[in-house]
Amino acid sequence: MANVYDTANQLASDLKESQQFKEMQHAFDMLKLDAVAYAMFQQFQQKQMALQQKQMQGQQPTEDEIKDIQTIGEKMQNMQPINDLMVKEQALSQMMDELNRAITQPIVDIYQGK
């Protein structure tokens, strides 16, 4: 019988060797070389995490918090290293979605009577 955890660990290792992963890693490395863009990216991530934590605690973000993160997001749209990273991240995400569909197909088959 196959150990699904061993398979998952192998899949994680294989993922690191995929073209999509390598391209995203390279894009992230390039982003880190641009001090202004990287600082903006980190600031956006921190504010996004803070808003998510607030929502998980049942609190609603204030208008100022929403405007603040929107302003940062708008500024980020004009930063090529961030745009490059987002494109590569989307490609990796698409591959991850396809993998998730393959992994969950046996469950779908159960509910579809296959």
DSSP file (Angstrom, degrees, kcal/mol; ACC not computed):
  #  RESIDUE AA STRUCTURE BP1 BP2  ACC     N-H-->O    O-->H-N    N-H-->O    O-->H-N    TCO  KAPPA ALPHA  PHI   PSI    X-CA   Y-CA   Z-CA
    1    1 A M              0   0    0      0, 0.0     2,-0.2     0, 0.0     0, 0.0   0.000 360.0 360.0 360.0 134.9    0.0    0.0    0.0
    2    2 A A        -     0   0    0      1,-0.1     2,-0.8     2,-0.0     3,-0.1  -0.450 360.0-130.5 -74.1 142.1    1.3    3.4   -1.0
    3    3 A N    >>  -     0   0    0      1,-0.2     4,-2.0    -2,-0.2     3,-0.5  -0.846  13.5-157.9 -92.7 110.7    2.0    5.9    1.8
    4    4 A V  H 3> S+     0   0    0     -2,-0.8     4,-2.5     1,-0.2    -1,-0.2   0.774  90.6  58.4 -63.5 -25.4    0.3    9.1    0.6
    5    5 A Y  H 3> S+     0   0    0      2,-0.2     4,-2.4     1,-0.2    -1,-0.2   0.887 105.5  48.4 -71.8 -37.6    2.6   11.2    2.8
    6    6 A D  H <> S+     0   0    0     -3,-0.5     4,-2.2     2,-0.2    -2,-0.2   0.915 112.8  49.2 -63.8 -42.1    5.7    9.9    1.1
    7    7 A T  H  X S+     0   0    0     -4,-2.0     4,-2.6     2,-0.2    -2,-0.2   0.910 110.5  50.2 -62.8 -42.6    4.0   10.6   -2.2
    8    8 A A  H  X S+     0   0    0     -4,-2.5     4,-2.4     1,-0.2    -2,-0.2   0.905 110.3  49.8 -63.6 -41.7    3.1   14.2   -1.0
    9    9 A N  H  X S+     0   0    0     -4,-2.4     4,-2.0     2,-0.2    -1,-0.2   0.887 111.6  48.7 -65.2 -37.3    6.7   14.8    0.1
   10   10 A Q  H  X S+     0   0    0     -4,-2.2     4,-2.8     2,-0.2    -2,-0.2   0.901 109.9  52.1 -66.8 -40.3    7.9   13.6   -3.3
   11   11 A L  H  X S+     0   0    0     -4,-2.6     4,-2.6     2,-0.2    -2,-0.2   0.904 108.4  51.1 -61.6 -41.7    5.4   15.8   -5.1
   12   12 A A  H  X S+     0   0    0     -4,-2.4     4,-1.6     2,-0.2    -1,-0.2   0.907 111.7  47.5 -61.8 -41.7    6.7   18.8   -3.0
   13   13 A S  H  X S+     0   0    0     -4,-2.0     4,-0.6     1,-0.2    -2,-0.2   0.918 112.7  48.4 -65.0 -43.8   10.2   17.9   -4.1
   14   14 A D  H >< S+     0   0    0     -4,-2.8     3,-1.0     1,-0.2     4,-0.5   0.874 105.5  59.5 -63.8 -37.4    9.2   17.6   -7.7
   15   15 A L  H >< S+     0   0    0     -4,-2.6     3,-1.5     1,-0.3     6,-0.4   0.903  99.4  56.5 -57.5 -42.7    7.3   20.9   -7.5
   16   16 A K  H 3< S+     0   0    0     -4,-1.6    -1,-0.3     1,-0.3    -2,-0.2   0.733 107.3  50.2 -62.6 -21.3   10.6   22.7   -6.6
   17   17 A E  T << S+     0   0    0     -3,-1.0    -1,-0.3    -4,-0.6    -2,-0.2   0.485  88.0 110.2 -94.5  -4.5   12.0   21.3   -9.8
   18   18 A S  S <> S-     0   0    0     -3,-1.5     4,-2.3    -4,-0.5     5,-0.2  -0.348  75.7-124.0 -73.0 153.1    9.2   22.5  -12.0
   19   19 A Q  H  > S+     0   0    0      1,-0.2     4,-2.6     2,-0.2     5,-0.2   0.894 111.2  54.9 -61.0 -41.3    9.7   25.3  -14.5
   20   20 A Q  H  > S+     0   0    0      1,-0.2     4,-2.1     2,-0.2    72,-0.2   0.915 110.0  45.5 -61.5 -43.7    6.8   27.3  -12.9
   21   21 A F  H  > S+     0   0    0     -6,-0.4     4,-2.8     2,-0.2    -1,-0.2   0.933 113.1  49.6 -65.4 -45.9    8.3   27.1   -9.5
   22   22 A K  H  X S+     0   0    0     -4,-2.3     4,-2.3     1,-0.2    -2,-0.2   0.886 111.4  49.5 -62.2 -39.2   11.8   28.0  -10.7
   23   23 A E  H  X S+     0   0    0     -4,-2.6     4,-2.4     2,-0.2    -1,-0.2   0.890 111.6  48.2 -68.0 -38.8   10.4   31.0  -12.7
   24   24 A M  H  X S+     0   0    0     -4,-2.1     4,-2.4    64,-0.2    -2,-0.2   0.921 111.2  50.7 -66.7 -42.1    8.5   32.3   -9.7
   25   25 A Q  H  X S+     0   0    0     -4,-2.8     4,-2.4     1,-0.2    -2,-0.2   0.909 111.3  48.6 -60.2 -42.4   11.6   31.9   -7.5
   26   26 A H  H  X S+     0   0    0     -4,-2.3     4,-2.4     2,-0.2    -1,-0.2   0.920 110.4  50.6 -64.0 -43.9   13.6   33.9  -10.0
   27   27 A A  H  X S+     0   0    0     -4,-2.4     4,-2.1     1,-0.2    58,-0.2   0.892 111.1  49.1 -61.7 -39.0   11.0   36.6  -10.2
   28   28 A F  H  X S+     0   0    0     -4,-2.4     4,-2.2     2,-0.2    -1,-0.2   0.906 109.6  51.5 -67.1 -40.8   10.9   36.8   -6.4
   29   29 A D  H  X S+     0   0    0     -4,-2.4     4,-0.8     1,-0.2    -2,-0.2   0.893 110.5  49.2 -60.9 -39.6   14.7   37.1   -6.4
   30   30 A M  H >X S+     0   0    0     -4,-2.4     3,-0.6     1,-0.2     4,-0.6   0.882 108.2  54.1 -67.4 -38.2   14.6   39.9   -8.9
   31   31 A L  H >< S+     0   0    0     -4,-2.1     3,-1.5     1,-0.2     7,-0.4   0.917 103.2  56.1 -60.4 -43.4   11.9   41.7   -6.9
   32   32 A K  H 3< S+     0   0    0     -4,-2.2    -1,-0.2     1,-0.3    -2,-0.2   0.743  98.9  62.0 -63.6 -22.1   14.2   41.6   -3.8
   33   33 A L  H << S+     0   0    0     -4,-0.8     2,-0.9    -3,-0.6    -1,-0.3   0.701  91.1  72.4 -76.0 -19.2   16.9   43.4   -5.8
   34   34 A D  S <X S-     0   0    0     -3,-1.5     4,-3.0    -4,-0.6     5,-0.3  -0.825  70.5-166.3 -98.4  98.3   14.6   46.4   -6.2
   35   35 A A  H  > S+     0   0    0     -2,-0.9     4,-2.1     1,-0.2    -1,-0.2   0.855  83.8  47.0 -56.6 -41.2   14.6   47.9   -2.8
   36   36 A V  H  > S+     0   0    0      2,-0.2     4,-2.1     1,-0.2    -1,-0.2   0.945 116.0  43.2 -68.5 -48.2   11.6   50.2   -3.4
   37   37 A A  H  > S+     0   0    0      1,-0.2     4,-2.5     2,-0.2    -2,-0.2   0.897 114.7  50.4 -65.3 -39.9    9.4   47.6   -5.0
   38   38 A Y  H  X S+     0   0    0     -4,-3.0     4,-2.6    -7,-0.4    -1,-0.2   0.906 109.8  49.9 -66.9 -40.7   10.4   44.9   -2.4
   39   39 A A  H  X S+     0   0    0     -4,-2.1     4,-2.4    -5,-0.3    -1,-0.2   0.906 112.3  48.1 -62.9 -40.8    9.6   47.3    0.5
   40   40 A M  H  X S+     0   0    0     -4,-2.1     4,-2.5     2,-0.2    -2,-0.2   0.912 111.2  50.9 -65.0 -42.6    6.2   48.1   -1.1
   41   41 A F  H  X S+     0   0    0     -4,-2.5     4,-2.3     2,-0.2    -2,-0.2   0.919 111.9  46.7 -60.7 -45.8    5.5   44.4   -1.6
   42   42 A Q  H  X S+     0   0    0     -4,-2.6     4,-2.5     2,-0.2    -2,-0.2   0.900 111.3  51.5 -64.5 -41.3    6.4   43.6    2.1
   43   43 A Q  H  X S+     0   0    0     -4,-2.4     4,-2.3     2,-0.2     5,-0.2   0.918 110.3  49.1 -61.7 -43.4    4.3   46.5    3.3
   44   44 A F  H  X S+     0   0    0     -4,-2.5     4,-2.6     1,-0.2    -2,-0.2   0.927 111.1  49.7 -62.1 -45.3    1.3   45.2    1.3
   45   45 A Q  H  X S+     0   0    0     -4,-2.3     4,-2.6     1,-0.2    -2,-0.2   0.909 110.8  49.6 -60.7 -43.1    1.7   41.7    2.6
   46   46 A Q  H  X S+     0   0    0     -4,-2.5     4,-2.2     1,-0.2    -1,-0.2   0.920 113.6  45.0 -63.5 -43.9    1.9   42.9    6.2
   47   47 A K  H  X S+     0   0    0     -4,-2.3     4,-2.2     2,-0.2    -1,-0.2   0.881 112.6  52.0 -68.7 -36.9   -1.3   45.0    5.8
   48   48 A Q  H  X S+     0   0    0     -4,-2.6     4,-2.3    -5,-0.2    -2,-0.2   0.921 110.5  47.8 -64.5 -44.1   -3.0   42.2    4.0
   49   49 A M  H  X S+     0   0    0     -4,-2.6     4,-2.6     2,-0.2     5,-0.2   0.901 110.3  52.3 -63.5 -40.6   -2.2   39.7    6.8
   50   50 A A  H  X S+     0   0    0     -4,-2.2     4,-2.1     1,-0.2    -1,-0.2   0.909 110.7  47.6 -62.6 -41.7   -3.3   42.2    9.4
   51   51 A L  H  X S+     0   0    0     -4,-2.2     4,-2.3     2,-0.2    -1,-0.2   0.897 111.5  50.6 -66.7 -39.5   -6.7   42.6    7.7
   52   52 A Q  H  X S+     0   0    0     -4,-2.3     4,-2.4     2,-0.2    -2,-0.2   0.911 110.5  49.2 -64.5 -41.8   -7.1   38.9    7.3
   53   53 A Q  H  X S+     0   0    0     -4,-2.6     4,-1.2     1,-0.2    -1,-0.2   0.909 110.3  51.4 -63.0 -40.9   -6.4   38.3   11.0
   54   54 A K  H  <>S+     0   0    0     -4,-2.1     5,-2.5     1,-0.2     3,-0.4   0.922 111.0  47.4 -61.7 -44.0   -8.9   41.0   11.9
   55   55 A Q  H ><5S+     0   0    0     -4,-2.3     3,-1.8     1,-0.2    -1,-0.2   0.874 107.2  56.3 -66.3 -37.3  -11.6   39.4    9.7
   56   56 A M  H 3<5S+     0   0    0     -4,-2.4    -1,-0.2     1,-0.3    -2,-0.2   0.764 104.3  54.7 -66.1 -23.4  -10.9   36.0   11.2
   57   57 A Q  T 3<5S-     0   0    0     -4,-1.2    -1,-0.3    -3,-0.4    -2,-0.2   0.333 125.5-105.1 -89.9   6.4  -11.6   37.5   14.6
   58   58 A G  T < 5S+     0   0    0     -3,-1.8     2,-0.3     1,-0.3    -3,-0.2   0.616  79.4 130.1  83.4  12.4  -14.9   38.7   13.3
   59   59 A Q      < -     0   0    0     -5,-2.5    -1,-0.3    -6,-0.2    -2,-0.1  -0.748  53.0-131.6-100.7 148.4  -13.9   42.3   13.0
   60   60 A Q        -     0   0    0     -2,-0.3     2,-0.1    -3,-0.1    -5,-0.0  -0.788  25.8-112.9 -96.4 139.6  -14.5   44.4    9.9
   61   61 A P        -     0   0    0      0, 0.0     2,-0.1     0, 0.0    -1,-0.0  -0.380  34.4-114.1 -67.2 149.6  -11.7   46.5    8.4
   62   62 A T     >  -     0   0    0      1,-0.1     4,-2.2    -2,-0.1     5,-0.2  -0.359  23.6-110.0 -78.0 163.7  -12.1   50.3    8.7
   63   63 A E  H  > S+     0   0    0      1,-0.2     4,-2.9     2,-0.2     5,-0.2   0.890 120.6  53.9 -60.0 -39.4  -12.5   52.4    5.6
   64   64 A D  H  > S+     0   0    0      2,-0.2     4,-2.5     1,-0.2    -1,-0.2   0.897 107.7  49.5 -63.5 -40.3   -9.1   53.9    6.2
   65   65 A E  H  > S+     0   0    0      2,-0.2     4,-2.1     1,-0.2    -1,-0.2   0.910 113.1  46.9 -64.5 -41.6   -7.5   50.4    6.3
   66   66 A I  H  X S+     0   0    0     -4,-2.2     4,-2.1     2,-0.2    -2,-0.2   0.927 113.6  47.4 -66.0 -45.1   -9.2   49.5    3.1
   67   67 A K  H  X S+     0   0    0     -4,-2.9     4,-2.5     1,-0.2    -2,-0.2   0.892 110.3  54.3 -62.9 -39.2   -8.2   52.7    1.4
   68   68 A D  H  X S+     0   0    0     -4,-2.5     4,-2.0     1,-0.2    -2,-0.2   0.932 111.4  42.6 -61.2 -48.0   -4.6   52.3    2.6
   69   69 A I  H  X S+     0   0    0     -4,-2.1     4,-2.3     1,-0.2    -1,-0.2   0.850 113.3  53.2 -71.1 -32.3   -4.2   48.8    1.2
   70   70 A Q  H  X S+     0   0    0     -4,-2.1     4,-2.4     2,-0.2    -1,-0.2   0.897 108.0  51.2 -66.2 -40.1   -5.9   49.8   -2.1
   71   71 A T  H  X S+     0   0    0     -4,-2.5     4,-2.1     2,-0.2    -2,-0.2   0.921 111.2  47.0 -62.9 -44.4   -3.5   52.7   -2.4
   72   72 A I  H  X S+     0   0    0     -4,-2.0     4,-2.3     1,-0.2    -1,-0.2   0.921 111.2  52.5 -63.1 -43.4   -0.5   50.5   -1.9
   73   73 A G  H  X S+     0   0    0     -4,-2.3     4,-1.3     1,-0.2    -2,-0.2   0.888 108.4  50.4 -59.8 -40.6   -2.0   48.0   -4.4
   74   74 A E  H  < S+     0   0    0     -4,-2.4     4,-0.5     1,-0.2     3,-0.2   0.899 110.6  49.0 -65.1 -41.0   -2.4   50.7   -7.0
   75   75 A K  H >< S+     0   0    0     -4,-2.1     3,-1.2     1,-0.2    -2,-0.2   0.884 107.4  55.9 -64.2 -38.4    1.2   51.8   -6.5
   76   76 A M  H >< S+     0   0    0     -4,-2.3     3,-2.0     1,-0.3     7,-0.2   0.801  93.2  69.3 -65.5 -29.0    2.4   48.2   -6.9
   77   77 A Q  T 3< S+     0   0    0     -4,-1.3    -1,-0.3     1,-0.3    -2,-0.2   0.758  97.3  53.2 -61.5 -23.6    0.7   47.9  -10.3
   78   78 A N  T <  S+     0   0    0     -3,-1.2     2,-0.7    -4,-0.5    -1,-0.3   0.323  88.3  93.4 -93.6   7.6    3.3   50.3  -11.7
   79   79 A M    X>  -     0   0    0     -3,-2.0     4,-2.1     1,-0.2     3,-0.7  -0.889  61.7-157.7-108.4 110.5    6.2   48.3  -10.4
   80   80 A Q  H 3> S+     0   0    0     -2,-0.7     4,-2.9     1,-0.2     5,-0.2   0.854  89.3  56.3 -57.8 -42.1    7.5   45.8  -13.0
   81   81 A P  H 3> S+     0   0    0      0, 0.0     4,-1.8     0, 0.0    -1,-0.2   0.879 110.5  46.3 -60.4 -34.4    9.3   43.4  -10.6
   82   82 A I  H <> S+     0   0    0     -3,-0.7     4,-2.4     2,-0.2    -2,-0.2   0.909 112.2  50.1 -71.8 -42.3    6.0   43.0   -8.8
   83   83 A N  H  X S+     0   0    0     -4,-2.1     4,-2.1    -7,-0.2    -1,-0.2   0.914 109.9  51.4 -61.0 -42.3    4.0   42.5  -12.0
   84   84 A D  H  X S+     0   0    0     -4,-2.9     4,-2.1     1,-0.2    -1,-0.2   0.917 110.2  49.0 -60.7 -43.7    6.6   39.9  -13.1
   85   85 A L  H  X S+     0   0    0     -4,-1.8     4,-2.7   -58,-0.2    -1,-0.2   0.913 109.0  52.5 -62.1 -43.2    6.2   38.0   -9.9
   86   86 A M  H  X S+     0   0    0     -4,-2.4     4,-2.2     1,-0.2    -1,-0.2   0.884 108.4  50.7 -63.1 -38.6    2.4   38.1  -10.1
   87   87 A V  H  X S+     0   0    0     -4,-2.1     4,-1.7     2,-0.2    -1,-0.2   0.933 113.9  44.1 -63.7 -45.7    2.5   36.6  -13.6
   88   88 A K  H  X S+     0   0    0     -4,-2.1     4,-2.0     1,-0.2   -64,-0.2   0.861 111.7  53.7 -68.2 -35.4    4.8   33.8  -12.5
   89   89 A E  H  X S+     0   0    0     -4,-2.7     4,-2.7     1,-0.2    -1,-0.2   0.885 106.3  52.9 -65.6 -38.4    2.7   33.2   -9.4
   90   90 A Q  H  X S+     0   0    0     -4,-2.2     4,-2.3     2,-0.2    -2,-0.2   0.897 107.7  50.9 -63.7 -40.1   -0.4   32.8  -11.5
   91   91 A A  H  X S+     0   0    0     -4,-1.7     4,-1.8     2,-0.2    -1,-0.2   0.914 112.8  45.8 -64.3 -42.1    1.3   30.2  -13.6
   92   92 A L  H  X S+     0   0    0     -4,-2.0     4,-2.5   -72,-0.2    -2,-0.2   0.905 111.5  52.6 -66.0 -41.3    2.3   28.3  -10.5
   93   93 A S  H  X S+     0   0    0     -4,-2.7     4,-2.4     1,-0.2    -2,-0.2   0.882 106.6  53.1 -62.2 -39.0   -1.1   28.6   -9.1
   94   94 A Q  H  X S+     0   0    0     -4,-2.3     4,-2.1     2,-0.2    -1,-0.2   0.921 109.9  47.9 -62.7 -43.4   -2.7   27.2  -12.2
   95   95 A M  H  X S+     0   0    0     -4,-1.8     4,-2.4     1,-0.2    -2,-0.2   0.911 110.8  51.5 -63.4 -41.2   -0.4   24.2  -12.0
   96   96 A M  H  X S+     0   0    0     -4,-2.5     4,-2.6     1,-0.2    -2,-0.2   0.879 108.0  52.4 -63.4 -38.1   -1.3   23.8   -8.3
   97   97 A D  H  X S+     0   0    0     -4,-2.4     4,-2.2     2,-0.2    -1,-0.2   0.909 109.5  49.1 -62.7 -42.0   -5.1   23.9   -9.2
   98   98 A E  H  X S+     0   0    0     -4,-2.1     4,-2.0     2,-0.2    -2,-0.2   0.902 111.7  48.9 -64.8 -41.0   -4.6   21.2  -11.8
   99   99 A L  H  X S+     0   0    0     -4,-2.4     4,-2.7     2,-0.2    -2,-0.2   0.913 109.7  52.1 -63.5 -42.6   -2.7   19.1   -9.2
  100  100 A N  H  X S+     0   0    0     -4,-2.6     4,-2.4     1,-0.2    -2,-0.2   0.897 108.3  51.1 -61.9 -40.1   -5.5   19.6   -6.7
  101  101 A R  H  X S+     0   0    0     -4,-2.2     4,-0.8     1,-0.2    -1,-0.2   0.914 111.8  47.3 -63.4 -41.0   -8.1   18.5   -9.2
  102  102 A A  H  < S+     0   0    0     -4,-2.0     3,-0.5     1,-0.2    -2,-0.2   0.908 113.4  48.2 -65.7 -41.2   -6.1   15.3   -9.9
  103  103 A I  H  < S+     0   0    0     -4,-2.7     4,-0.2     1,-0.2    -2,-0.2   0.874 116.1  42.4 -68.1 -37.4   -5.6   14.6   -6.2
  104  104 A T  H >X S+     0   0    0     -4,-2.4     4,-2.0    -5,-0.2     3,-0.8   0.498  85.7  97.3 -90.2  -2.6   -9.2   15.1   -5.3
  105  105 A Q  H 3X S+     0   0    0     -4,-0.8     4,-2.8    -3,-0.5    -1,-0.2   0.869  77.9  58.2 -56.6 -39.7  -10.6   13.2   -8.3
  106  106 A P  H 3> S+     0   0    0      0, 0.0     4,-1.6     0, 0.0    -1,-0.2   0.869 107.4  48.3 -59.3 -33.6  -11.1   10.0   -6.3
  107  107 A I  H <> S+     0   0    0     -3,-0.8     4,-1.8    -4,-0.2    -2,-0.2   0.918 110.9  49.7 -70.5 -43.5  -13.4   11.9   -3.9
  108  108 A V  H  X S+     0   0    0     -4,-2.0     4,-1.6     1,-0.2    -1,-0.2   0.916 108.2  54.9 -59.0 -42.7  -15.3   13.4   -6.8
  109  109 A D  H  <>S+     0   0    0     -4,-2.8     5,-2.9     1,-0.2     4,-0.3   0.884 103.9  54.6 -60.4 -39.1  -15.7    9.9   -8.3
  110  110 A I  H ><5S+     0   0    0     -4,-1.6     3,-1.3     1,-0.2    -1,-0.2   0.943 110.7  44.5 -58.2 -48.2  -17.2    8.6   -5.0
  111  111 A Y  H 3<5S+     0   0    0     -4,-1.8    -1,-0.2     1,-0.3    -2,-0.2   0.727 112.2  52.6 -72.7 -20.2  -19.9   11.3   -5.0
  112  112 A Q  T 3<5S-     0   0    0     -4,-1.6    -1,-0.3    -5,-0.2    -2,-0.2   0.367 115.9-115.3 -94.3   5.3  -20.6   10.7   -8.7
  113  113 A G  T < 5       0   0    0     -3,-1.3    -3,-0.2    -4,-0.3    -2,-0.1   0.758 360.0 360.0  73.0  25.6  -21.0    7.0   -8.2
  114  114 A K      <       0   0    0     -5,-2.9    -4,-0.2    -6,-0.2    -5,-0.1   0.452 360.0 360.0 -91.8 360.0  -18.0    6.0  -10.2
